[in-house]
Amino acid sequence: MPINRRHFLGAAAGAGLAAAQAQTSPNDKIQYALIGSGGQGFYDMRNALSLGAAQIVAACDVYDGRLKRIREVFGDQVFTTRDHREVLARKDVDAVIIATPDHWHSAISIDAMNAGKDVYCEKPMVQLLGDGPGVVEAARRTGRIFQVGSQRVSSIIYAKAKELLYAGAIGELNTVEAWVDRNSALGAWQYSIPPDASPSNIDWDRFLGRAPKRPFEPVRLFRWRNYQDYGTGVPGDLFVHLISGLHFAADAIGPERVYATGGLRFWKDGRDVPDVMIALYDYPARGRFPAFNVMYRVNLVDGASENAGLRFIGSEGIMSVENGVTLTKVPREVEPGYTVDTFPKALQDQYLKEYREKYPQRPKVDATQMSADEKFEPPKGYNDAIDHHRVFQAAVRSRKPVTEDALFGYRAAGPALLSNLSYFERKVCRWDPEAMKVL
C-alpha cells in the first residue's frame, strides 16, 4: 500500500472525527468514584469529567487532606471516605477510577467488579505476577468493563503506527528500541510531602495493606513508587507504557525471554529500586510479524531533557513514534556484495564480470543520507489520555469490550514485572506469553 502525506493527514482527520462522534449526550452522565486521590487520580478524574458526560459522586484516600481537596475542587456534595468498601457499597456509583499505589490495584479491582462497578485501573494492572489471574478471572466472571490506564492504546499516534506496520511500510520488523528519559526530580518520584502528615490524618495501616508492617513513615506513602513494598519501580511505572504501545501497534502479546540490568545511580535517597534500567526482550513470531527483539531503557538520572518513544526498525525502513510518527524509507539491499581482493587478477575479473551480469550496477544506499519520507502529527493540543477515557466511557455505555482489558493489561504488566525479577535476582527470565506463566 503506498504511503504518502495525504494518507498520513487523512488518517488524523478521520480519527478526530471518530473521537468526536464517540461522545454521548451530556444528560446521560456516568457516576464516578475515585479511589486513590493523589496526583494521578486527580489527573484521571479531570480528564474523565472533561468529556462532559460524567460526574464524580464519591472519593476515597487514606490521607484526609486529599479528601478535603476533593471537596474543594469538585464540591461538598462528593462523598469521601478512607475505606474503598464504603464507596463500592454506594448504588449511585457506576464506575471507579483506581489510582492507588500498585500493591492495592488487584484487590480493589476485584472488589469493584464483584460489587458491579466498571473499572478504570491505573497501570500496571498488578504489582505481582500472581495477582494477574485473579483480575482476569473476575473480569470474565462479572462481565464488567475493565480498562487499564495506559493511554497509548487509545492514541491516534499509535493507531497510525499500527496501520503503517500492517501496511508493510518498513518491511519485516526485526528490532525495536524503546526509551524514557525522565530526568527531573518529579519525574524521579520526588513528590511533595504534606507538612501536616501525621498518624491522626492518615490511615497508615490501610495504606500498608498486604505490605510488611512498619512504623509510620510518611515518605513511604507520598513517594511510594520508590519502594518495592508498594510499587513496581521503573518497569511498572514506565516500561509498561512502552510495552502497551508496542503490543498494540505490533499485535504482540509478550516476549519469551527477559533480561534486565541497571542500578541506583543518582537518587540515593533511601529508595530501594533502581533509577536506571535497561531490559532486553525476545518476542516470538506471531501472525504476520516474524520474531523480533526489543531494547527498553529508562533513565531517571538528573540533568538531561525528558523524552520518550519507540523506534521500529525493519528491513526496508525505520518508524519513530514519539509525539508523532516519522517514517524513513531505506531500500532493501539486493546485492550480496563481494570480497575478491585476494583472488588472482584474472580470477577477480572473471568473478566481477559474472557478478555484474547477475547484479547490474545501481546507486548504493547511504544510510547517513536517509531523510524522513513522511511525518504524521496529531492535531495541536491533542491529548491521548482524554481519548483513553473517551474509549472507557463509550464501553461503559455500549457494554462492548475495550482493547486494553484485563488480559491485555496482564500481558503488558507481566514482562515489566519480569524485568524487576531479572534485575533483583540477576537472571534471565522465561515467560509463556500465551499462558501468561513463568517457565
C-alpha positions as CSV (number, residue, x, y, z in Angstrom):
1,M,0.0,0.0,0.0
2,P,1.6,3.3,-1.0
3,I,2.2,5.7,1.8
4,N,2.0,9.5,1.2
5,R,1.5,12.7,3.1
6,R,-2.2,12.9,2.2
7,H,-2.6,9.4,3.6
8,F,-1.0,10.4,6.9
9,L,-3.0,13.6,7.3
10,G,-6.3,12.0,6.2
11,A,-5.9,9.4,9.0
12,A,-5.6,12.1,11.6
13,A,-8.7,13.8,10.4
14,G,-10.6,10.5,10.4
15,A,-9.5,9.6,13.9
16,G,-10.5,13.0,15.2
17,L,-14.0,12.7,13.7
18,A,-14.4,9.2,15.1
19,A,-13.4,10.5,18.5
20,A,-15.9,13.4,18.3
21,Q,-18.7,11.0,17.3
22,A,-18.0,8.8,20.3
23,Q,-19.2,11.5,22.7
24,T,-22.6,10.8,24.2
25,S,-25.3,13.1,25.5
26,P,-24.3,15.1,28.5
27,N,-27.6,14.3,30.0
28,D,-26.6,10.7,30.4
29,K,-23.8,11.1,33.0
30,I,-21.6,8.3,34.2
31,Q,-21.4,8.4,38.0
32,Y,-17.7,8.0,39.1
33,A,-15.9,7.2,42.3
34,L,-12.2,8.0,42.6
35,I,-10.2,5.5,44.7
36,G,-6.8,6.9,45.3
37,S,-7.0,10.7,45.2
38,G,-3.3,11.6,44.6
39,G,-1.8,13.4,41.6
40,Q,-2.6,10.6,39.1
41,G,-6.1,10.2,40.4
42,F,-6.9,13.9,40.1
43,Y,-5.5,13.9,36.6
44,D,-7.6,10.9,35.6
45,M,-10.7,12.3,37.1
46,R,-10.3,15.7,35.4
47,N,-9.8,14.0,32.1
48,A,-12.9,11.9,32.6
49,L,-15.0,14.8,33.5
50,S,-13.7,16.9,30.7
51,L,-15.7,14.9,28.3
52,G,-18.9,16.4,29.8
53,A,-20.8,13.2,30.2
54,A,-19.7,12.2,33.7
55,Q,-19.6,13.4,37.3
56,I,-17.8,12.4,40.5
57,V,-20.0,11.3,43.3
58,A,-17.5,9.7,45.7
59,A,-13.8,9.6,46.5
60,C,-11.5,7.6,48.8
61,D,-8.0,8.2,50.1
62,V,-6.0,7.3,53.2
63,Y,-4.9,10.9,53.7
64,D,-7.7,13.3,54.9
65,G,-6.0,16.3,53.3
66,R,-6.7,14.8,49.8
67,L,-10.3,14.2,50.7
68,K,-10.6,17.8,51.8
69,R,-9.1,18.9,48.5
70,I,-11.6,16.7,46.6
71,R,-14.4,18.6,48.1
72,E,-12.7,21.9,47.4
73,V,-12.3,21.1,43.8
74,F,-15.4,19.0,43.0
75,G,-17.9,20.2,45.6
76,D,-19.1,19.3,49.1
77,Q,-21.7,17.0,47.7
78,V,-19.0,14.4,46.9
79,F,-19.0,11.6,49.4
80,T,-15.5,11.0,50.9
81,T,-14.1,8.2,52.9
82,R,-10.9,6.4,53.8
83,D,-12.4,3.0,53.1
84,H,-12.9,1.9,49.5
85,R,-15.6,-0.6,50.5
86,E,-17.9,2.3,51.5
87,V,-17.5,3.7,48.0
88,L,-18.3,0.3,46.4
89,A,-21.4,-0.1,48.5
90,R,-23.0,3.0,47.0
91,K,-25.7,2.4,44.5
92,D,-25.1,5.7,42.7
93,V,-21.6,4.7,41.6
94,D,-21.4,3.3,38.1
95,A,-17.7,3.2,37.6
96,V,-14.5,3.6,39.6
97,I,-11.1,5.0,38.8
98,I,-8.4,3.2,40.8
99,A,-5.2,5.3,41.2
100,T,-3.9,3.8,44.4
101,P,-0.3,2.5,45.0
102,D,0.3,-0.6,42.9
103,H,0.0,-3.1,45.7
104,W,-3.7,-2.2,46.1
105,H,-4.6,-2.5,42.3
106,S,-5.7,-6.1,42.1
107,A,-7.6,-6.3,45.4
108,I,-9.6,-3.2,44.8
109,S,-10.2,-4.1,41.1
110,I,-11.7,-7.4,42.1
111,D,-13.8,-5.9,44.9
112,A,-15.1,-3.3,42.5
113,M,-16.1,-5.8,39.8
114,N,-17.7,-8.0,42.4
115,A,-19.7,-5.0,43.5
116,G,-21.0,-4.5,40.0
117,K,-18.8,-1.5,39.1
118,D,-16.9,-0.9,35.9
119,V,-13.2,-0.2,36.4
120,Y,-10.6,2.1,35.0
121,C,-7.4,0.9,36.8
122,E,-4.1,2.7,36.6
123,K,-1.1,0.8,35.2
124,P,0.5,-1.5,35.9
125,M,-2.6,-3.7,36.4
126,V,-0.9,-5.7,39.1
127,Q,2.1,-5.4,41.4
128,L,2.9,-9.1,41.5
129,L,2.7,-11.8,38.8
130,G,0.5,-13.9,41.0
131,D,-2.1,-11.1,41.1
132,G,-2.9,-11.2,37.4
133,P,-5.1,-14.4,37.0
134,G,-7.5,-13.2,39.7
135,V,-8.2,-9.9,38.0
136,V,-8.6,-11.6,34.6
137,E,-11.0,-14.2,36.1
138,A,-13.0,-11.5,37.9
139,A,-13.5,-9.5,34.7
140,R,-14.5,-12.6,32.8
141,R,-16.9,-13.8,35.5
142,T,-18.6,-10.5,36.3
143,G,-18.8,-9.1,32.7
144,R,-17.8,-5.7,33.9
145,I,-15.9,-3.2,31.7
146,F,-12.3,-3.2,32.8
147,Q,-9.7,-0.9,31.3
148,V,-6.1,-0.4,32.2
149,G,-4.9,3.2,32.2
150,S,-2.0,3.2,29.6
151,Q,-3.3,5.7,27.1
152,R,-1.1,4.8,24.1
153,V,-3.5,2.0,23.3
154,S,-6.2,4.7,22.5
155,S,-3.8,7.1,20.8
156,I,-4.3,8.2,17.2
157,I,-0.4,8.3,17.1
158,Y,-0.2,4.6,17.9
159,A,-3.1,3.8,15.6
160,K,-1.1,5.3,12.8
161,A,2.0,3.3,13.8
162,K,-0.1,0.1,13.8
163,E,-1.5,1.0,10.4
164,L,1.9,1.5,8.9
165,L,3.3,-1.7,10.4
166,Y,0.5,-3.7,8.9
167,A,0.9,-2.0,5.6
168,G,4.5,-3.2,5.4
169,A,5.8,0.4,5.4
170,I,9.2,-0.7,7.0
171,G,9.2,-4.2,5.5
172,E,9.8,-7.0,8.0
173,L,10.1,-5.8,11.6
174,N,13.3,-7.0,13.3
175,T,14.2,-4.7,16.2
176,V,12.5,-2.1,18.4
177,E,14.3,0.4,20.6
178,A,12.1,2.0,23.3
179,W,13.1,4.6,25.9
180,V,12.0,7.0,28.5
181,D,14.5,9.6,29.7
182,R,12.6,11.3,32.6
183,N,15.3,13.4,34.1
184,S,13.7,15.7,36.7
185,A,13.1,15.4,40.4
186,L,9.3,15.0,39.9
187,G,10.0,12.5,37.1
188,A,12.0,10.5,39.6
189,W,9.1,10.4,42.0
190,Q,10.3,13.1,44.4
191,Y,6.7,14.1,45.2
192,S,5.9,16.7,47.9
193,I,5.1,15.5,51.4
194,P,2.3,17.5,53.2
195,P,3.7,19.2,56.2
196,D,0.7,18.2,58.3
197,A,1.2,14.4,57.5
198,S,0.6,12.5,60.8
199,P,-1.0,9.3,62.2
200,S,-4.1,11.4,63.1
201,N,-4.9,12.3,59.5
202,I,-3.5,9.3,57.7
203,D,-4.8,5.7,57.9
204,W,-1.4,4.1,57.9
205,D,-2.5,0.5,58.4
206,R,-4.9,0.8,55.5
207,F,-2.1,2.2,53.2
208,L,0.2,-0.7,54.2
209,G,-2.5,-3.3,53.4
210,R,-0.7,-6.5,52.5
211,A,2.8,-4.8,52.6
212,P,5.1,-5.6,55.5
213,K,4.1,-3.8,58.7
214,R,6.3,-0.9,59.8
215,P,6.1,2.3,61.9
216,F,4.6,5.4,60.4
217,E,6.9,7.0,57.8
218,P,5.0,9.4,55.5
219,V,7.7,9.4,52.8
220,R,6.7,5.8,52.0
221,L,3.1,6.9,51.4
222,F,3.7,10.1,49.4
223,R,6.7,8.7,47.5
224,W,5.6,5.1,47.3
225,R,7.0,4.4,43.8
226,N,10.4,4.4,45.4
227,Y,9.8,1.2,47.3
228,Q,9.3,-2.4,46.3
229,D,6.7,-2.9,49.1
230,Y,4.2,-0.7,47.3
231,G,5.3,0.0,43.8
232,T,6.9,-1.7,40.8
233,G,9.7,0.8,40.1
234,V,10.8,1.8,36.7
235,P,9.3,-1.2,34.8
236,G,5.8,-0.8,36.4
237,D,5.7,2.9,36.0
238,L,7.4,3.4,32.7
239,F,8.3,0.2,30.8
240,V,4.6,-0.8,30.9
241,H,3.6,2.3,28.8
242,L,6.2,1.3,26.2
243,I,5.2,-2.3,26.3
244,S,1.5,-1.4,26.0
245,G,2.2,0.8,22.9
246,L,4.3,-1.9,21.3
247,H,1.8,-4.7,22.0
248,F,-1.0,-2.6,20.4
249,A,1.0,-1.5,17.4
250,A,2.6,-4.8,16.6
251,D,-0.3,-7.0,17.8
252,A,2.1,-8.7,20.2
253,I,1.2,-10.5,23.4
254,G,4.5,-10.7,25.1
255,P,8.1,-11.9,25.0
256,E,9.5,-15.3,25.6
257,R,12.7,-14.1,27.4
258,V,13.5,-11.1,29.5
259,Y,16.8,-9.9,30.9
260,A,17.3,-6.6,32.8
261,T,20.2,-4.7,34.3
262,G,20.8,-1.2,35.7
263,G,21.4,0.4,39.0
264,L,20.8,3.1,41.5
265,R,23.0,5.9,40.1
266,F,21.7,9.3,41.3
267,W,18.6,9.2,43.6
268,K,20.3,7.7,46.7
269,D,17.5,8.9,48.9
270,G,16.5,5.8,50.7
271,R,14.7,4.2,47.8
272,D,15.2,0.5,47.1
273,V,14.5,0.5,43.3
274,P,16.9,1.5,40.5
275,D,16.8,4.8,38.7
276,V,18.4,3.4,35.5
277,M,17.3,0.2,33.9
278,I,17.9,-1.5,30.5
279,A,16.0,-4.6,29.5
280,L,16.2,-6.9,26.5
281,Y,13.1,-8.9,25.4
282,D,12.9,-11.7,22.8
283,Y,9.5,-11.7,21.0
284,P,8.4,-14.8,19.1
285,A,6.9,-14.8,15.6
286,R,3.2,-14.2,15.7
287,G,0.6,-13.6,12.9
288,R,2.1,-11.5,10.1
289,F,5.2,-10.5,12.2
290,P,8.4,-12.5,12.4
291,A,10.4,-12.8,15.6
292,F,12.0,-9.6,16.8
293,N,14.0,-8.1,19.7
294,V,13.3,-5.1,21.9
295,M,15.5,-3.0,24.0
296,Y,13.8,-0.9,26.7
297,R,15.7,1.9,28.5
298,V,14.7,4.2,31.3
299,N,17.0,6.8,32.8
300,L,15.9,8.9,35.8
301,V,19.3,10.4,36.4
302,D,19.0,14.1,36.8
303,G,20.4,16.5,34.2
304,A,19.0,15.8,30.7
305,S,15.8,16.7,29.0
306,E,12.7,14.5,29.2
307,N,11.6,12.4,26.2
308,A,10.2,9.0,25.3
309,G,9.5,7.0,22.3
310,L,9.8,3.8,20.3
311,R,11.9,3.2,17.1
312,F,10.7,0.3,14.9
313,I,13.5,-1.0,12.6
314,G,12.5,-3.0,9.6
315,S,14.1,-4.5,6.5
316,E,13.0,-1.5,4.4
317,G,12.7,1.4,6.8
318,I,12.6,2.9,10.2
319,M,9.5,4.2,12.0
320,S,9.9,6.5,15.0
321,V,7.0,7.0,17.3
322,E,7.2,9.9,19.8
323,N,4.8,12.9,19.7
324,G,4.0,11.8,16.2
325,V,5.1,9.2,13.7
326,T,8.1,9.6,11.4
327,L,8.7,7.1,8.6
328,T,12.1,6.8,6.9
329,K,12.3,4.5,3.9
330,V,15.5,2.5,3.4
331,P,15.6,0.5,0.2
332,R,16.4,-3.1,0.8
333,E,20.0,-4.2,-0.3
334,V,19.7,-6.6,-3.2
335,E,23.3,-7.4,-3.7
336,P,25.2,-9.8,-1.6
337,G,28.5,-7.9,-2.2
338,Y,31.9,-9.5,-2.8
339,T,35.4,-9.8,-1.4
340,V,37.7,-10.8,-4.2
341,D,40.9,-8.7,-3.4
342,T,42.9,-11.8,-2.5
343,F,41.9,-13.6,-5.8
344,P,44.4,-13.6,-8.7
345,K,43.8,-10.7,-11.0
346,A,42.3,-12.8,-13.9
347,L,40.0,-14.6,-11.5
348,Q,38.9,-11.3,-10.0
349,D,38.0,-10.0,-13.5
350,Q,36.1,-13.2,-14.3
351,Y,34.2,-13.2,-11.0
352,L,33.2,-9.5,-11.3
353,K,32.0,-9.9,-14.9
354,E,29.7,-12.7,-13.9
355,Y,28.7,-10.8,-10.7
356,R,27.6,-7.7,-12.7
357,E,25.7,-9.8,-15.2
358,K,23.7,-11.1,-12.2
359,Y,23.6,-7.8,-10.2
360,P,23.6,-4.8,-12.5
361,Q,25.3,-1.7,-11.1
362,R,22.9,0.6,-9.1
363,P,23.4,3.5,-6.7
364,K,24.5,2.3,-3.3
365,V,22.3,3.2,-0.3
366,D,24.0,5.6,2.0
367,A,22.4,5.3,5.4
368,T,23.8,8.6,6.5
369,Q,21.8,10.4,3.8
370,M,18.4,9.0,4.8
371,S,15.7,11.5,5.1
372,A,12.2,11.4,6.7
373,D,9.8,10.5,3.8
374,E,6.6,11.1,5.8
375,K,5.6,12.5,9.1
376,F,2.2,12.2,10.9
377,E,1.5,14.8,13.6
378,P,-1.7,14.8,15.7
379,P,-3.8,17.9,16.0
380,K,-2.3,20.7,18.1
381,G,-3.1,20.2,21.7
382,Y,-4.0,16.5,21.2
383,N,-4.2,14.5,24.5
384,D,-4.4,10.8,24.2
385,A,-5.2,10.4,27.9
386,I,-8.6,12.1,27.2
387,D,-9.1,9.7,24.3
388,H,-8.4,6.8,26.6
389,H,-11.2,7.9,29.0
390,R,-13.5,8.5,26.0
391,V,-13.0,4.9,25.0
392,F,-13.7,3.7,28.5
393,Q,-16.9,5.8,28.8
394,A,-18.1,4.6,25.4
395,A,-17.6,1.0,26.6
396,V,-19.5,1.6,29.9
397,R,-22.5,2.8,27.8
398,S,-22.3,0.2,25.0
399,R,-21.0,-2.7,27.1
400,K,-18.6,-3.6,24.2
401,P,-15.2,-4.8,25.4
402,V,-12.2,-2.5,25.3
403,T,-8.8,-3.3,23.8
404,E,-6.8,-2.7,27.0
405,D,-8.8,-5.2,29.0
406,A,-7.6,-7.4,31.9
407,L,-6.0,-9.9,29.5
408,F,-4.1,-7.1,27.7
409,G,-3.2,-5.5,31.0
410,Y,-1.7,-8.6,32.4
411,R,0.2,-9.3,29.2
412,A,1.7,-5.8,29.5
413,A,2.4,-6.0,33.2
414,G,3.9,-9.5,33.1
415,P,7.0,-8.6,31.1
416,A,7.5,-5.4,33.2
417,L,7.4,-7.4,36.5
418,L,9.7,-9.9,35.0
419,S,12.2,-7.1,34.4
420,N,12.2,-6.5,38.1
421,L,12.6,-10.2,38.8
422,S,15.5,-10.4,36.4
423,Y,17.2,-7.3,37.9
424,F,16.9,-8.2,41.5
425,E,17.7,-11.9,41.1
426,R,20.3,-11.3,38.4
427,K,18.9,-13.9,36.0
428,V,17.3,-14.4,32.6
429,C,13.5,-15.0,33.0
430,R,11.5,-17.1,30.6
431,W,7.8,-16.4,30.0
432,D,5.0,-18.1,28.2
433,P,3.0,-15.1,26.7
434,E,0.1,-17.3,25.7
435,A,-0.4,-19.0,29.1
436,M,1.0,-15.9,30.9
437,K,3.2,-18.1,33.1
438,V,6.8,-18.1,34.2
439,L,8.8,-21.0,32.8
